[in-house]
């Protein structure tokens, strides 16, 4: 697994996942290197919408049609920070371009200001916190059958509601989440 790069892939938490943060989670991997990995959970909306979020961070939301957009639990790391997964990448103060440069993960306030005033970027998913793994940690968890990886679809990220994302990510595999085995098998 040393040479595998899961950037721009989905991670599907297996049924054996005992970590309550990740049970039933669909994670979009934004970066995966030899030093570790980071991503955001994309199927866990929290009890907060964009209108409430903008109010809490003291930003005006002139694009009122965005007010009901959900905010997501992105993972247990830096829960006090917002992260915006968006396309196109654009030119923001603090953006991690994802493999291929079609998607960015931005943690600077300027992207929020633009969303509130101009509605740009329109394709955006805002999370509180992110998911992170140290060097070799994700590879070890995959080796223990904690995660299943599948190629990501940007349409799943930005065109589907949260509850449809996990089933859609699994569709190319020809199985449903309920069909995953709780018992790991090795040949």
Beta strands, then each sheet from edge to edge (+ up, - down):
strand 1: 9-13
strand 2: 26-33
strand 3: 36-41
strand 4: 45-49
strand 5: 70-73
strand 6: 77-87
strand 7: 95-97
strand 8: 104-106
strand 9: 123-134
strand 10: 147-151
sheet 1: 4+ 5- 9- 3+ 2- 1+ 10-
sheet 2: 4+ 5- 9- 6+ 8- 7+
end
